[in-house]
Amino acid sequence: MSPKLQGVFPTLRLLGVLSLLQCPSVLCDCDFPPEVAHGRHEEVIGFRVFIQNEVIYKCDEGYTLVGVAKLSCSSSHWTPAAPQCKALCPKPEIAHAKLSVNKDQYLQAANVTIQCDSGYELDGPQSITCLEDRTWYPGMPKCKWVVPESCEYVGKGRKIMQCLPNPADVKTALELYKYSLEIELLERQIEKAKKYTAESPQ
Ligand SMILES: *[C@@H]1O[C@H](CO)[C@@H](O)[C@H](O)[C@H]1NC(C)=O
C-alpha cells in the first residue's frame, strides 16, 4: 500500500463510523413498508437522503385514506399502523326514489336503504352496500310505476292503462273503455231485438 493511500485510510474509516452513527440500526433495519390495497407509499426525502425512515401513503383515485398517512421506522417497526385506502362509491341514481342517506359519495361498507315515491314499486334490493370495487351490492334497484288500485275494477281496460303513467290519459282510457262497454251492450240489445223479430210471427 502506498504511503499516500495509508493516509487516506483513517479518513475513510472515520467516514464509515460516522455514517453508522448517523444511521443507528434501530432506525435503519425496518423491512419494506407495508403494502396497502388501492394505494402506494413514497419515501419522504429529507436531509438524511440515504436513510429511508419515513414513508407517506397515497390512495388511488376513487379511494380515500383512513388512518395516518405518514409512517416512520422506529425500533425496527413502522409506526403507527399502515392506513387503509377505502373505496368511495358514487351516489346511486334511482329515479322516483328517496335514499336513507343523501351524499355525493359513500364510503366502503356504507348501507343505503331505498324508498320509492308513492305510486312506484321497488324492483330489486331494498338495501344496498358500497363495495371495495366501488360498486353497489347486490345491485341497483329501480322504482317502477304501478297501476293505482282504484283502477283495478276495470279488468280488460287495465292493460291499456299500464302503458299510461299520466292520470289524464288514464281518465281518457277509462272513458273510452266505458264507451266500448256501452257499445257492446247496445250491440247485444240490437242482436236480441233482431232475433226476437225473426222469431215472432209476421
Ligand atoms: C351494513 O349492513 C351490513 C349487513 O347488515 C352490516 O354488516 C354492516 O355493518 C353495515 N355497515 C354499516 C356501515 O353500518
The ligand as an SDF file (V2000), in Angstrom:
LIG
                    3D

 14 14  0  0  0  0  0  0  0  0999 V2000
  -74.2340   -2.5930    6.5510 C   0  0  0  0  0  0  0  0  0  0  0  0
  -75.0370   -3.7350    6.6620 O   0  0  0  0  0  0  0  0  0  0  0  0
  -74.3060   -4.9180    6.9150 C   0  0  0  0  0  0  0  0  0  0  0  0
  -75.2780   -6.0780    6.8610 C   0  0  0  0  0  0  0  0  0  0  0  0
  -76.4700   -5.7920    7.5180 O   0  0  0  0  0  0  0  0  0  0  0  0
  -73.5690   -4.7980    8.2490 C   0  0  0  0  0  0  0  0  0  0  0  0
  -72.8100   -5.9540    8.4790 O   0  0  0  0  0  0  0  0  0  0  0  0
  -72.6530   -3.5830    8.1940 C   0  0  0  0  0  0  0  0  0  0  0  0
  -72.0430   -3.3890    9.4290 O   0  0  0  0  0  0  0  0  0  0  0  0
  -73.4290   -2.3390    7.8120 C   0  0  0  0  0  0  0  0  0  0  0  0
  -72.4940   -1.2430    7.6050 N   0  0  0  0  0  0  0  0  0  0  0  0
  -72.5580   -0.1000    8.2790 C   0  0  0  0  0  0  0  0  0  0  0  0
  -71.5240    0.9210    7.9310 C   0  0  0  0  0  0  0  0  0  0  0  0
  -73.4030    0.1250    9.1160 O   0  0  0  0  0  0  0  0  0  0  0  0
  1  2  1  0
  1 10  1  0
  2  3  1  0
  3  4  1  0
  3  6  1  0
  4  5  1  0
  6  7  1  0
  6  8  1  0
  8  9  1  0
  8 10  1  0
 10 11  1  0
 11 12  1  0
 12 13  1  0
 12 14  2  0
M  END
$$$$
